[in-house]
């Protein structure tokens, strides 16, 4: 993914090793760099300067790749309790 393709409100993989991040802001930092403000899946806000050399590790991500749901449906039950 090229630096110019990084836009606000997009999900990008490769900025952090733990998974995709939601880009909050992008500012040019010269012809070969951008400053990116982003949010982790945990809610933590971070900033990083990305360079042309980082383009090889960047890719667009989908919303479904931010969170995984691995519990079996049988682990969830609905209880019809009575209120007192």
C-alpha positions as CSV (number, residue, x, y, z in Angstrom):
1,X,0.0,0.0,0.0
2,X,1.4,3.4,-1.0
3,X,1.6,6.2,1.6
4,X,-0.7,8.3,-0.6
5,X,-3.4,5.6,-0.2
6,X,-3.6,5.9,3.5
7,X,-6.8,7.8,4.4
8,X,-8.7,8.7,7.6
9,X,-11.4,6.2,8.7
10,X,-9.7,3.3,7.0
11,X,-8.3,0.1,8.4
12,X,-4.7,-0.6,7.7
13,X,-2.6,-3.7,8.5
14,X,1.1,-3.5,8.9
15,X,1.4,-0.4,11.1
16,X,1.4,-2.4,14.3
17,X,2.4,-6.1,14.6
18,X,-0.7,-7.0,16.6
19,X,-3.2,-6.4,13.8
20,X,-5.0,-3.8,11.8
21,X,-5.5,-0.3,13.1
22,X,-8.1,2.4,12.4
23,X,-6.5,5.5,10.9
24,X,-7.7,8.7,12.5
25,X,-5.5,11.3,10.8
26,X,-2.8,11.4,8.1
27,X,-0.4,14.4,7.6
28,X,2.3,14.6,5.0
29,X,5.8,14.7,6.5
30,X,7.7,15.4,3.3
31,X,7.7,13.6,-0.1
32,X,8.5,10.2,1.4
33,X,6.8,10.1,4.8
34,X,3.5,10.6,6.5
35,X,2.5,11.0,10.2
36,X,-0.4,8.7,11.0
37,X,-2.6,8.9,14.1
38,X,-4.4,5.7,14.7
39,X,-6.5,3.6,17.1
40,X,-5.8,0.0,18.2
41,X,-8.6,-2.5,18.6
42,X,-8.0,-2.0,22.4
43,X,-8.9,1.7,22.0
44,X,-5.4,2.9,22.6
45,X,-4.4,6.0,20.5
46,X,-1.0,6.1,18.9
47,X,1.0,8.0,16.4
48,X,3.8,6.9,14.0
49,X,5.8,8.3,11.1
50,X,5.7,5.9,8.1
51,X,8.3,6.0,5.3
52,X,8.4,4.7,1.8
53,X,10.3,1.6,3.1
54,X,7.2,0.7,5.2
55,X,4.9,0.5,2.1
56,X,5.8,-3.1,1.5
57,X,4.3,-4.1,4.9
58,X,1.1,-2.0,4.6
59,X,-2.2,-3.3,3.3
60,X,-5.9,-2.4,3.5
61,X,-7.8,-4.4,6.1
62,X,-11.5,-5.2,6.5
63,X,-13.5,-4.6,9.6
64,X,-14.0,-8.3,10.2
65,X,-10.2,-8.7,10.7
66,X,-10.1,-6.3,13.6
67,X,-11.9,-8.6,16.0
68,X,-12.2,-12.4,16.1
69,X,-15.1,-14.4,17.6
70,X,-14.1,-17.9,18.4
71,X,-16.6,-19.0,21.0
72,X,-19.0,-21.8,20.2
73,X,-22.7,-20.9,19.9
74,X,-23.5,-23.5,22.6
75,X,-21.5,-21.5,25.1
76,X,-24.3,-18.9,25.1
77,X,-27.7,-19.4,26.5
78,X,-30.7,-17.2,27.1
79,X,-32.3,-17.5,30.5
80,X,-35.9,-16.4,30.9
81,X,-35.6,-15.3,34.5
82,X,-38.4,-13.8,36.5
83,X,-38.2,-10.4,38.1
84,X,-39.2,-10.0,41.7
